Amino acid sequence: ERSHHWHDQTAHHPMTEPHHALGDASAWVARWSHLLRNRSNVLDIACGQGRHMKYLSFLGHVATGVDRSQEALCIASQWGETVLADIENAPWPLVQEQQMRRFDAVVVTNYLWRPLVPVMLQSLAPGGILIYETFAAGNESVGKPSRPDFLLQPGELLSAFSALRVIAYEDGFLASPDRFVQRLVAAAPEYRQANPPADAGSNAPSQRRFAL
Protein backbone atom coordinates (compact mmCIF):
# COMPACT_ATOMS: atom_id res chain seq x y z
CA GLU A 1 0.00 0.00 0.00
CA ARG A 2 1.12 3.54 -0.61
CA SER A 3 1.54 5.25 2.74
CA HIS A 4 2.41 8.59 1.10
CA HIS A 5 -0.80 8.75 -0.89
CA TRP A 6 -1.67 11.99 0.88
CA HIS A 7 0.17 13.98 -1.80
CA ASP A 8 2.49 15.98 0.40
CA GLN A 9 4.42 17.64 -2.39
CA THR A 10 7.55 17.76 -0.23
CA ALA A 11 7.55 14.01 0.33
CA HIS A 12 9.92 11.64 -1.40
CA HIS A 13 8.66 9.41 -4.18
CA PRO A 14 6.58 6.67 -2.50
CA MET A 15 8.79 3.92 -3.88
CA THR A 16 11.65 5.23 -1.73
CA GLU A 17 9.58 5.14 1.46
CA PRO A 18 9.93 2.19 3.84
CA HIS A 19 6.15 1.82 4.27
CA HIS A 20 5.82 1.19 0.54
CA ALA A 21 8.34 -1.64 0.57
CA LEU A 22 7.11 -5.22 0.73
CA GLY A 23 6.88 -6.40 4.32
CA ASP A 24 4.69 -8.39 6.66
CA ALA A 25 0.94 -8.09 6.42
CA SER A 26 -0.78 -5.56 8.63
CA ALA A 27 -1.66 -7.09 11.98
CA TRP A 28 -5.23 -5.84 11.43
CA VAL A 29 -5.52 -7.64 8.10
CA ALA A 30 -3.98 -10.81 9.54
CA ARG A 31 -6.29 -10.66 12.58
CA TRP A 32 -9.48 -10.53 10.52
CA SER A 33 -8.58 -12.55 7.43
CA HIS A 34 -10.34 -15.57 8.96
CA LEU A 35 -13.65 -13.89 8.07
CA LEU A 36 -13.02 -14.42 4.36
CA ARG A 37 -14.73 -17.42 2.85
CA ASN A 38 -12.60 -20.04 1.13
CA ARG A 39 -11.12 -18.95 -2.20
CA SER A 40 -12.43 -15.41 -1.86
CA ASN A 41 -11.80 -12.91 -4.62
CA VAL A 42 -10.08 -10.04 -2.82
CA LEU A 43 -9.42 -6.49 -4.04
CA ASP A 44 -6.44 -4.64 -2.56
CA ILE A 45 -6.82 -0.90 -3.24
CA ALA A 46 -3.54 1.05 -3.49
CA CYS A 47 -1.78 -2.28 -3.15
CA GLY A 48 1.79 -1.03 -3.65
CA GLN A 49 4.19 -3.95 -3.93
CA GLY A 50 1.46 -6.32 -2.83
CA ARG A 51 2.26 -7.41 0.70
CA HIS A 52 -1.42 -8.15 1.34
CA MET A 53 -1.87 -9.78 -2.04
CA LYS A 54 0.99 -12.08 -1.09
CA TYR A 55 -0.42 -12.82 2.35
CA LEU A 56 -3.95 -13.49 1.09
CA SER A 57 -2.83 -15.59 -1.85
CA PHE A 58 -0.88 -17.80 0.56
CA LEU A 59 -4.16 -18.29 2.43
CA GLY A 60 -5.73 -19.58 -0.77
CA HIS A 61 -7.56 -16.46 -1.89
CA VAL A 62 -7.52 -14.89 -5.35
CA ALA A 63 -6.02 -11.40 -5.12
CA THR A 64 -6.41 -8.40 -7.40
CA GLY A 65 -4.42 -5.24 -6.75
CA VAL A 66 -4.79 -1.74 -8.16
CA ASP A 67 -2.14 0.95 -7.88
CA ARG A 68 -0.69 3.84 -9.87
CA SER A 69 2.93 2.68 -9.60
CA GLN A 70 4.04 0.43 -12.45
CA GLU A 71 7.26 -0.38 -10.58
CA ALA A 72 5.35 -1.54 -7.53
CA LEU A 73 2.92 -3.62 -9.59
CA CYS A 74 5.80 -5.46 -11.25
CA ILE A 75 6.44 -6.98 -7.83
CA ALA A 76 2.79 -7.36 -6.80
CA SER A 77 1.97 -9.27 -9.99
CA GLN A 78 3.65 -12.35 -8.52
CA TRP A 79 0.60 -12.86 -6.32
CA GLY A 80 -2.35 -12.07 -8.54
CA GLU A 81 -3.95 -9.81 -11.10
CA THR A 82 -2.72 -6.23 -11.07
CA VAL A 83 -4.29 -3.13 -12.57
CA LEU A 84 -2.31 0.04 -13.28
CA ALA A 85 -4.54 3.07 -12.78
CA ASP A 86 -4.70 6.54 -11.32
CA ILE A 87 -7.80 5.89 -9.24
CA GLU A 88 -7.99 9.48 -8.03
CA ASN A 89 -7.98 11.26 -11.40
CA ALA A 90 -9.31 8.71 -13.88
CA PRO A 91 -12.42 6.52 -14.14
CA TRP A 92 -12.52 3.46 -11.91
CA PRO A 93 -10.77 0.74 -13.95
CA LEU A 94 -12.40 -2.43 -12.61
CA VAL A 95 -15.46 -2.47 -14.83
CA GLN A 96 -16.70 -5.27 -17.09
CA GLU A 97 -19.55 -4.84 -19.58
CA GLN A 98 -20.42 -1.51 -17.94
CA GLN A 99 -20.80 -3.22 -14.58
CA MET A 100 -18.48 -2.64 -11.66
CA ARG A 101 -16.59 -5.77 -10.67
CA ARG A 102 -17.51 -7.06 -7.24
CA PHE A 103 -15.29 -8.83 -4.76
CA ASP A 104 -15.76 -11.05 -1.73
CA ALA A 105 -13.47 -8.74 0.22
CA VAL A 106 -11.89 -5.31 -0.14
CA VAL A 107 -8.66 -4.45 1.69
CA VAL A 108 -7.40 -0.89 2.15
CA THR A 109 -4.41 0.05 4.29
CA ASN A 110 -2.48 3.31 4.69
CA TYR A 111 -4.59 5.00 2.04
CA LEU A 112 -7.31 7.64 2.16
CA TRP A 113 -9.14 9.17 -0.77
CA ARG A 114 -12.65 10.01 0.39
CA PRO A 115 -14.29 10.20 -3.07
CA LEU A 116 -13.58 6.46 -3.45
CA VAL A 117 -15.84 5.43 -0.56
CA PRO A 118 -18.86 4.82 -2.85
CA VAL A 119 -16.64 2.77 -5.17
CA MET A 120 -15.45 0.65 -2.27
CA LEU A 121 -19.04 0.00 -1.21
CA GLN A 122 -20.10 -0.91 -4.74
CA SER A 123 -17.08 -3.21 -5.10
CA LEU A 124 -18.28 -5.45 -2.28
CA ALA A 125 -20.32 -8.47 -3.27
CA PRO A 126 -23.29 -9.34 -1.03
CA GLY A 127 -21.86 -10.50 2.27
CA GLY A 128 -18.43 -9.16 1.30
CA ILE A 129 -15.92 -8.12 3.95
CA LEU A 130 -14.22 -4.72 4.15
CA ILE A 131 -10.91 -4.51 6.04
CA TYR A 132 -9.75 -0.89 6.30
CA GLU A 133 -6.89 0.71 8.24
CA THR A 134 -5.29 4.11 7.81
CA PHE A 135 -3.97 7.14 9.65
CA ALA A 136 -6.14 9.22 11.96
CA ALA A 137 -6.22 12.60 13.64
CA GLY A 138 -3.37 12.88 16.11
CA ASN A 139 -0.80 11.51 13.68
CA GLU A 140 0.37 15.07 13.02
CA SER A 141 1.94 14.97 16.50
CA VAL A 142 4.23 12.05 15.64
CA GLY A 143 4.99 12.29 11.91
CA LYS A 144 3.49 12.07 8.45
CA PRO A 145 0.88 12.21 7.15
CA SER A 146 0.21 15.39 9.09
CA ARG A 147 -2.20 17.37 6.91
CA PRO A 148 -5.79 17.23 8.20
CA ASP A 149 -7.10 16.32 4.74
CA PHE A 150 -5.28 13.00 4.95
CA LEU A 151 -6.21 12.02 8.50
CA LEU A 152 -9.46 10.39 9.50
CA GLN A 153 -11.54 12.28 12.01
CA PRO A 154 -13.00 10.48 15.06
CA GLY A 155 -15.67 8.05 13.96
CA GLU A 156 -15.21 8.85 10.27
CA LEU A 157 -14.92 5.25 9.07
CA LEU A 158 -18.08 4.37 10.97
CA SER A 159 -19.95 7.19 9.26
CA ALA A 160 -18.52 6.53 5.80
CA PHE A 161 -19.43 2.83 5.88
CA SER A 162 -22.64 3.07 7.89
CA ALA A 163 -24.40 0.89 5.29
CA LEU A 164 -22.28 -2.06 6.39
CA ARG A 165 -22.52 -4.23 9.48
CA VAL A 166 -19.64 -3.31 11.80
CA ILE A 167 -17.72 -6.28 13.16
CA ALA A 168 -14.75 -4.47 14.70
CA TYR A 169 -13.59 -0.87 15.01
CA GLU A 170 -10.60 0.76 16.68
CA ASP A 171 -9.36 4.35 16.86
CA GLY A 172 -6.17 5.04 18.77
CA PHE A 173 -2.39 5.03 19.04
CA LEU A 174 0.07 2.31 18.03
CA ALA A 175 3.80 2.21 18.70
CA SER A 176 6.81 0.98 16.69
CA PRO A 177 6.47 3.10 14.66
CA ASP A 178 4.43 5.66 16.54
CA ARG A 179 1.20 6.39 14.69
CA PHE A 180 -2.46 7.19 15.19
CA VAL A 181 -4.78 4.89 13.25
CA GLN A 182 -8.41 4.17 12.70
CA ARG A 183 -9.46 0.73 11.49
CA LEU A 184 -12.64 -1.03 10.61
CA VAL A 185 -13.89 -4.47 9.68
CA ALA A 186 -17.43 -4.59 8.30
CA ALA A 187 -19.67 -6.79 6.18
CA ALA A 188 -21.97 -5.92 3.31
CA PRO A 189 -25.57 -7.12 3.58
CA GLU A 190 -26.34 -10.56 2.23
CA TYR A 191 -29.04 -10.99 -0.41
CA ARG A 192 -32.40 -11.39 1.28
CA GLN A 193 -35.82 -12.26 -0.07
CA ALA A 194 -37.79 -9.00 -0.12
CA ASN A 195 -41.04 -10.43 1.29
CA PRO A 196 -40.48 -13.83 2.89
CA PRO A 197 -43.64 -15.84 3.58
CA ALA A 198 -45.03 -15.53 7.08
CA ASP A 199 -44.68 -19.28 7.63
CA ALA A 200 -41.05 -19.44 6.46
CA GLY A 201 -40.07 -20.71 9.91
CA SER A 202 -36.87 -22.73 9.90
CA ASN A 203 -36.46 -22.14 6.17
CA ALA A 204 -35.65 -18.48 6.78
CA PRO A 205 -31.98 -17.63 6.15
CA SER A 206 -29.86 -17.89 9.29
CA GLN A 207 -27.84 -14.97 10.60
CA ARG A 208 -24.20 -15.23 9.59
CA ARG A 209 -21.87 -15.59 12.55
CA PHE A 210 -18.70 -13.51 12.50
CA ALA A 211 -16.15 -15.20 14.74
CA LEU A 212 -14.12 -12.78 16.83
N, C-alpha and C positions, 0 to 999 in steps of 0.2 A: 504494500500500500504506500501511497505517496504522502508522507507526513508533512511535506512542505507545500501541499495543495493551496494553502491559504494565500498564495500569491504575494508574499512579502517581496517586493522588488529588490530588496537588498540581500535576499537570501541566496545561497549558492544553488547551483543547479541541483535538483532533487537527486540525481543519480550519484552525487558526491556525498550525500547525507547518510549517516549510519542507519537511520530509521528506514531508509529505502532499500538497504541491502537485505539480501535473503537471510532470514534468521528463523528462530523458533516461532511457532504459532503463538498468537496472543493467548494468554491464559484464559481470557473470557471466551474466545472461540473454542478452545480445547474443552473448557468446562461444560459448554452447552451443546457440543457437537453430537452428543448422544440423542438429542431430540430429532435428529434427521433420520428419516426412514431409509431403509437399505437402498443403495444405489440411487440416491437422490441426485437430481440435476441441480448444481449449485452455481450461482452467479457471484463472483467476487468483483465488486465495483472499486475502481482505482486499485487494481491488484498489484501494481508494481512488479517486482520480480517473481511474485507468485508464491510467497511462503504459505499462504492459506490454501491455495490451489494444491500445493504439494502435500500439505497435511491432510486435506480432505480426500485427495485422490488415494493416499495410502490407506484411508479408512474405507475405500471402496466406492466413493462417490464420483460423479462425473462433473468435473469442474470447467467452468467457462470464466475467463477473466477479461475485463476491459480496462484499458489504460491508454494514456496519450503518449507514452514513451516507447518507441520502437525498440530501443536498447533493452529496456526492462522486459518487454514481452518476448524477446528472443530467449530469455532465460525461462520465463513463465510457461512458454509453450511446451516445455518438457512434461508438463502435468495436465495439459488439457487444451481446449480450444481457447485461442486468444483473439481479441478484437482491438485493433488500433483505432482510436477515436478520441476526438476532443469533445467530451461529453458535456462541457460547459458552454461551448460556443457553436455546436453543430447539432443536427437532429440526432435523436437517440438511435444508435446503430442496430440494436437487436430487435429487428422487425422482420417478419416473414409474411408475405402475402397481405401486407397492410395491417397485420396483427402483431401486437407486441408479444415477443417471446416471454413465456412464463417459466418460472423455476420453482423447484421444491424448497429452495432456501436462497436467501440473499445475505451476503456477508459484506459488511462495510467497516473498515477500521482506519483510524487516523485520517479521516477524510470528511469534509463538510462542504456541501454545496446545496443550500436550501431549496433552490428551484427543482432539484432532482427528487425531492420527497414523493411527489405524485408518481413519478416513474418507478421508484422503488416499490411503492404500493401495488402498482399495476403489474410489476414483474413477478409478484408472488402468486403462485398457483393456489387454488383453494387448499387451506390447511398448511400452506407454506410457512417456513420459519425465517424470521428476520433476526440476525445477530449483528448488532451495531455497537461500536465503541469509538469515541473520539474525544478530543480535548474540550474542556469546559471552563467556564468562568473561574478565575483564580489562577489559571495557568500563566497569566501575565506576570505573576509574582515570582515565578521560578524559571521562566524561559520562553521559548517560542513554541507554538504561535502565541502572540501576545495581543494582536488586534482584536477588538471586541467582535468584529464581523465574523471571525473565524473561531469563536468560542461559543459553545452551547450555553444558554442561560438556564438557570435552575428549572427543572421540569420540562425543558423544551422537547426532548425526545418523546416524553409521554404525550405532550400535546400534538406533536407532528404525526405520531402514529396511533392516535386515539381510536382509529377504526380497527386496530388489531387487539387481540387478547394479550395482555401483558403477563409474561411468565416470570421475568426477573428484571429488576432495575436497580442501578446503583449510581450514585453521584457523589464523588469525593476525591480524596488525595491518595496517590500511590507513590511509593519511593522506588529508587534504583531503576531508572532515573526518576527524579522528582517530577510529578506531573499531576494536574487535575483532570479527571476524566468523568464522562457520563457514559453509561452503557445500558443497553436494553436488549432483552430477548422477548420476542412477541410472535404470535401466530395469527395468520390470516384465517378468516372464517372458513369452515368447511361448507361444501354445497349442502343445502337443506331443502327438503320438499316444502314448497311455499305453504300449502294447506294440507297438512297430514290428517288422515281420517281420525275422528274422535276415538275410535276403538283400536288405534294402532298398537297400543299396549307394548308388549315386549318387542314388537317389530320396529319400534321407533329407534332411530340411530342413537347409539350410546355416546356419552360425553368422552371425548378423547382425554386421556390422562397424560399429563406432562410431568415426568419424573424429575424431581429436584435432586 
